[in-house]
Amino acid sequence: MKAKICAAVVAQGILGLLLAGATTGTAHAAAATYYVSPSGSDTNSGTSPDQAWKTTAKVKSVTFPQGSVVSFQGGQTFTGCLVFNGTNVPTSSASTPFKVTSYGTGQATIKSDCTGDYSAAVTADNVSGFQLHNVKLVNGGTTAAGVLLQNQKSTTATKSMKVTDSDISGFATPSGSSSTFGGQIMVLGYAVNANSGPLDDVQILNNKLHGASVTSNAGPGIYGWGSGVNITNVRVEGNTVYNLGMAAQSTGAALTANGWNGAVIQRNLVHDIGANVTSCGGASGIMTYTSNNVKIRHNEVYKVQPVPAYTAGCDWDGIDLDGGTTNSVVEYNYTHDNAGSGLLAYTSTAASRVWGPNTFRYNVSQNDDWANAQGGLFDVVPSAPKNPLSIYGNTFYTNKDQSANKRTGASACFMFGYAAGTWASGSQIKDNICYMANKGTYGKTGQLYYNPYGQTGMTLSNNLYYGTNTGGWRWGGTTHADFAAWKAAGLESGSVWGDPLFTSPGAGGTCSWSPTSGTGPQPCPQAYTLKSGSPAIGAGVAVSGNGGIDYYGTTIPGKPNIGADAG
């Protein structure tokens, strides 16, 4: 009797699967690799290359068992948009993932044909273990996003979603849309449809995210929003992100962390971003917003800038810890030739999240803020930070002629705020080098500090300054015209004036490295290592919890050098 009951239950279960297949797509009984080829047929089984399916429509009609792989023929192009969710991938996990990839030689191309404010070439919605690997996605018309990772179905986190070794290009917010949704990869923990579902363990590795040209209207490389900080344990590494011209009114970045809690953004190459932007608040290389515990390190960011020339707007910064960012670190990055600041601390409270504590250390900046679009190589705006801000061991260099800029003056090394205020206790600016050789509209190089509202509370110590005919140090209503006056003001201890004797100042250039190698851009640029006899050698002050190594990977001694070559 038990056997008959079990047999009946099994039969009913099979019938249920078949009925489900009839309503939601063809059901397959066991996990397998399913092949798709232009020479195939949608009446085939799909389970071998010689029994391949033909179209994306067939893929969308199938309900896949746990552990299935959908593999498109490399070197071939398929038209359509794919959606994977709890209906057609009802069971999946990090240990038994569902995967979309290419087979044979080269990458398969999926050319999108869907439209709408929240359209995407490939959508993964509440599919734990989802993987997109070694596929090329191109915008076939007015599709908003290349990849959409989201959880619109559950309050339990969707776990382990990966986009790896893929080429994604040309996606942007559709013209005329009131939405800001759009870009190469969208990561959403926010309810654009129904549910603010959390995501955990999102990995975006070794991809090319780009537009067709510098002035392409392609949107951000990675964008999206969290609900609070409900996108956890994110890794963005080894990506090359470029030619994202964006829209005139933009608020995004090439790589944007929004609502992330626990993230590493490292060894990415980001360049030629924001060509079309004419507004303020947009076009950064790498940016965080309402996020916590983000580490941004070992990235090279350059040519975040308007093209062909600056006309209006601001930002175009290299790396920005923006509103509501907490407990985050920017370290070991090389920013250069950006129209705005190399590094930006945008200290506003956002979504009730008070900015800080945050740290910037051992970064190298060359010829940033060439358009004087921010006013400083390092900007702390709009107000004095309410939680501690630490800035130490960085090297700033500029020799840009800014005299023809539409904005008057010249970039400062540090520019503070739009109002008076007191920085949080524990804030510090130590062991940085400011080498200012730029020339502004008044014939002087930039000021070392531009603090016109007299913000106070930070500890200034052991910074090295150098430049010819500089604008001095502006502190409140007083400009300290030379180093002697600055020292006499008593605002900083241990400061140094003198040529830091860089190996080759101004010759940092663009590094030659591969983000997928897992190393770099270090040791480039070696131009900012210190030569023997430099007044920066051994002239720094120890900083507690300093990370242990400098930009060049050298162990930091108890008495460090000033600048990014601290060891």
Sequence and secondary structure as in RCSB ss.txt:
>XXXX:A:sequence
MKAKICAAVVAQGILGLLLAGATTGTAHAAAATYYVSPSGSDTNSGTSPDQAWKTTAKVKSVTFPQGSVVSFQGG
QTFTGCLVFNGTNVPTSSASTPFKVTSYGTGQATIKSDCTGDYSAAVTADNVSGFQLHNVKLVNGGTTAAGVLLQ
NQKSTTATKSMKVTDSDISGFATPSGSSSTFGGQIMVLGYAVNANSGPLDDVQILNNKLHGASVTSNAGPGIYGW
GSGVNITNVRVEGNTVYNLGMAAQSTGAALTANGWNGAVIQRNLVHDIGANVTSCGGASGIMTYTSNNVKIRHNE
VYKVQPVPAYTAGCDWDGIDLDGGTTNSVVEYNYTHDNAGSGLLAYTSTAASRVWGPNTFRYNVSQNDDWANAQG
GLFDVVPSAPKNPLSIYGNTFYTNKDQSANKRTGASACFMFGYAAGTWASGSQIKDNICYMANKGTYGKTGQLYY
NPYGQTGMTLSNNLYYGTNTGGWRWGGTTHADFAAWKAAGLESGSVWGDPLFTSPGAGGTCSWSPTSGTGPQPCP
QAYTLKSGSPAIGAGVAVSGNGGIDYYGTTIPGKPNIGADAG
>XXXX:A:secstr
 HHHHHHHHHHHHHHHHHHHHHHHSEE SS  EEEE TT  TTS  SSGGG B  HHHHHTEE  TT EEEEETT
 EEES EEE TTTS    SSS EEEEEESSS EEEE    STT EEEEEES TTEEEESEEEE  SS SEEEEEE
 SS SS EEEEEEES EEE     TT S    EEEEE  S SSS    EEEEEEES EEE SSTT     SEE  
 SSS EEEEEEES EEEEE   SS   EEEEEESEEEEEEES EEEEE TT  SSSB EEEEEES EEEEEES E
EEEES SS   S  B  SEEE TT BSEEEES EEES SS SEEEE   BTTB    EEEES EEES  TT SSS
EEEEEESS  SS EEEES EEEE  B TTSSS S  EEEEE SS  B  TT EEES EEEE  B TTS B  SEE
ETT  B  EEES EEEESSB  EEETTEEE SHHHHHHHTS BS EES   BSSTT        GGGT  STT  
GGGSB TT TTTT     TT  SB TTS B  SS  SSS   
